[in-house]
Amino acid sequence: MLTYNVRGENIEVTEAIRSYVEKRISKLNKFFGGSVTATAHVNLKVYSNKTAKVEVTIPLSFLTLRAEETSPDLYASIDLVTDKLERQVRKFKTKINRKSREKGFGQIDIDATAPAEPKPAEDDDNLTVVRTKRVSLKPMDSQEAILQMDMLGHNFFIFEDADTNGTSIVYKRRDGRYGLIETDE
């Protein structure tokens, strides 16, 4: 069962908005069969140019769902973000079902030998940390980490390798393939 944390920036979250958000996002419960307990973090923003942005993050024990949409209408943004989350869940469930039917994974092009290409720093004097984030590493394999990374829309993902119990990072390369960085422990 999902609980909701609805916040508004430059907008008062009325009961009508809150109930619409809960009604739309509660449609995701059908994919989990009531076995999931999580909090859906919903952030609503309205900008001075009359556009509305909706961000939704749902951290689950096996997956983090995240989507954001911007449109001229707040309710349309809520609908669009809900559709995006449904597509993410369907994609995840399809891959998990396919994985369970097969004994192994299909080949995902992972290039573990190529080093990451760092971008040159534009201003070496400006090396301040502007945000710190804490993550809990979950044991998984590199293919599952790539799935998580793609669903989050990130360029890299840190995880605990289920085979080696070491910390690893998968990342998306400029050529569209994937890289894997493993740590020596």
N, C-alpha and C positions, 0 to 999 in steps of 0.2 A: 504494500500500500504506500502510495506516495503522500508525503506531507509537503506543504508549500511555504516558501519564504519569498514573498513578493515585495520588492522594493521599488520605489519610484524616484527618479532624479528629474527635477524640474516638472514634476507632475504629482498630483495627489492621487494615491491609489484608492479609488472608491470601491465600495462593495460590488458594484456592477463589473468593474474591471477585474477585481480579484476573483469573482465567481466565474467570469468568462475564461480567465487564465486557468483556473482549476478544472473547469469543464473540458477545455481543449486538451490540456496536458494529461488529464486522467485517462484519456483514450489510450495512453501508452501502457496502462495496467493490463490490458488484454494480452499483451505480448509476454508478460511475466507470470500470469496465472495467480496473482495475489501472493506469491512467495517472496516478493521483494519489499523490503522496507527501506525507503530512502527519502531524502529531502530534495525537492526540486527548487533550486535557487533561481529565481526569476528577477531580472533587473530591467525595468522599463525606463527609457530615457526619451525625453522630448527635446528637440533642438529648436533654436530660434528660427530656423528656416522651415518650421512646421513639419519636419520629418520625425518619425518615431522609430526608435531602435529597441528591439527586444532581445535580451540575452538569456539563455536558459542553460544551466549546468546541473546535471543529475549524476552525482558520484555513486556508483554501485560498487559492490565488492569485486565484480568481475569485469567491469567496464565503466568508463566515464563518458556519458553522453553530453555533448555540448553543441549548441547551435546559436547563431545570431542572425537577425534579419532587420533590415531598415526599409521603411516604405513611408509614403505620406499619411497612411492611416494606421493607428495603433492596433486596431482589431485585425487588420490585414497582416500586420507584422506578426501578431500572435499566431494567426493561422499558418503563415509561411514557416515560422520556426517550428511549429508542431509537425507540419508535413516533413520538414527536414529531419527532425528527430525520429519520426516513424521510419523514414528511409534508412537511417543509421541502424536502427534496431533490426529491421528486416535484413539488411546487409550482414550484420553481425550474426544473426541467427542462421542465415543461409550458409555462411562460412563455417560456423560451428557444426551445423548438421552435416555439411559436406566432409568436414574433418573427421567427424565421428564415423561416417560411413567408410571412409578410406582408412587404411592402416597407417599411412604416412601423409605427409604434406605434399601438395603439388609444388612444383619448383617456383619459388619466388626468386627473382634475380637479385641475390645478395652479393655484393662485392666487398668482401671483408679485407682484402689486401690493399686496396687503394686508400691512401690517407685523405682525410678531409682537407679541403682547400680553404685556408683561412682568408677572410677578407682583410685587406690592409686597414689599419685604423686611420680615420680621417684626422682626428685630433687626439694626439697622445696625451695631452694635458687633461683631457676630459675622461678620466678612467674611474668614474664614480659609479657605484652600484645604486641604481634607482629603484630596484624592486628585488625582494628576496622571496623565494617560494620554497616551501617544504613539501616533499613528496614521500609517500610511503611506497617502497618498492615491493611489487608483487611478483612471485615466481611465475615465469612463463617462458616460452621459447621465442625465438626471433620472429617467426611468422605471426604469432599472436601480438607481439609488440608492434609490428608493422601495421597490423589491423587497428590496434589502439591509436597509433600515431595518425593514421589516415582519418579515422573517425573524429579525432580531436582537431584535425586540420593543422597539425604542427609539422615542422620540418625535422624534428628529432624526438626520440622517446627513450627515457632511462628506465631500465627494468632489471630485475634479478633473474639471471639465467637459471632455469629450472634444472638443467643438466649439470652445470658447474657450480651453482650457488654463488657465482661471482656477479658483480655489477657490470652490465653491458649497456651500450647505447646503439640504437638503430637510427639512421638518418637518411633523408632523401637527398640524393646527389643531383647536381645540375642537369645531368643527362637523363633524369627521370628514374634511374635505377636506385637501389638501396645499398647502403653501406652498414657495416657492423663494426663497432669498436668494443673490444673485450679488455677487461682490466687484468693485470697480473696480481695475484693475491698471495 
